[in-house]
Amino acid sequence: MSRQTTSVGSSCLDLWREKNDRLVRQAKVAQNSGLTLRRQQLAQDALEGLRGLLHSLQGLPAAVPVLPLELTVICNFIILRASLAQGFTEDQAQDIQRGLEREWSL
């Protein structure tokens, strides 16, 4: 891989990491918000953002440099989703299984 490609790849990972961090902060603000409807909307927006970020990461070929970020996003997505559902669902178990199978394919 050329130096320029590595730099671009690294900068994409940095942007995705920043997006993950921003969405986690948004979810925390939602958690601390006193307005129930506003809290729910902030949390839903953060969940959709994490879902989109996860789809972006999983749209790439499985690769070791992306692995830590992808696992972090999977965890954040599942934790927020479980929090909103106030429980753990079969869908979340399947999300975990798909994520782990992808990571083990490396």
DATA-V961899 format. One record per residue. PHI is phi in degrees with one decimal (* if undefined). PSI is psi in radians with two decimals (NA if undefined). Layout:
# DATA-V961899
phi=<PHI & PHI>
psi=<PSI & PSI>
This chain:
# DATA-V961899
phi=<* & -74.2 & -60.6 & -65.5 & -63.5 & -61.2 & -63.0 & -65.1 & -59.6 & -65.0 & -67.7 & -64.6 & -60.8 & -62.0 & -64.0 & -65.6 & -63.6 & -62.8 & -63.7 & -57.2 & -61.8 & -64.1 & -67.4 & -65.7 & -61.2 & -61.3 & -64.2 & -67.8 & -61.8 & -60.2 & -63.8 & -92.1 & -75.2 & -81.9 & -85.4 & -60.7 & -65.0 & -63.6 & -60.2 & -61.7 & -67.0 & -60.7 & -65.8 & -63.1 & -62.0 & -64.8 & -62.3 & -65.0 & -63.3 & -65.9 & -60.8 & -63.8 & -63.7 & -62.3 & -63.5 & -62.5 & -67.5 & -78.2 & -78.0 & -88.2 & -61.3 & -58.0 & -145.6 & -57.3 & -61.8 & -89.7 & -50.9 & -60.3 & -68.3 & -61.6 & -64.1 & -62.4 & -65.1 & -58.1 & -62.0 & -61.9 & -61.3 & -67.5 & -63.0 & -65.9 & -63.4 & -65.1 & -63.6 & -67.2 & -81.9 & 53.6 & 168.4 & -109.8 & -110.1 & -62.1 & -58.5 & -68.6 & -62.6 & -69.1 & -60.1 & -63.3 & -60.9 & -61.4 & -62.5 & -69.0 & -62.8 & -64.7 & -68.1 & -75.2 & -74.7 & -65.3>
psi=<2.39 & 2.85 & -0.70 & -0.74 & -0.74 & -0.74 & -0.76 & -0.78 & -0.75 & -0.72 & -0.59 & -0.77 & -0.72 & -0.75 & -0.76 & -0.67 & -0.75 & -0.70 & -0.78 & -0.85 & -0.71 & -0.74 & -0.63 & -0.74 & -0.72 & -0.74 & -0.66 & -0.68 & -0.75 & -0.70 & -0.61 & -0.05 & 2.42 & -0.41 & 2.03 & -0.83 & -0.75 & -0.73 & -0.82 & -0.75 & -0.75 & -0.77 & -0.74 & -0.73 & -0.74 & -0.72 & -0.78 & -0.65 & -0.75 & -0.68 & -0.79 & -0.74 & -0.73 & -0.74 & -0.66 & -0.81 & -0.70 & -0.17 & -0.24 & 2.74 & 2.48 & 2.22 & 2.52 & -0.74 & -0.48 & -0.33 & -0.91 & -0.72 & -0.74 & -0.76 & -0.67 & -0.80 & -0.72 & -0.84 & -0.81 & -0.74 & -0.83 & -0.71 & -0.81 & -0.72 & -0.73 & -0.67 & -0.78 & -0.63 & -0.16 & 0.74 & 3.11 & 2.23 & 2.94 & -0.63 & -0.68 & -0.65 & -0.67 & -0.64 & -0.76 & -0.82 & -0.80 & -0.75 & -0.77 & -0.67 & -0.68 & -0.75 & -0.62 & -0.26 & -0.18 & NA>
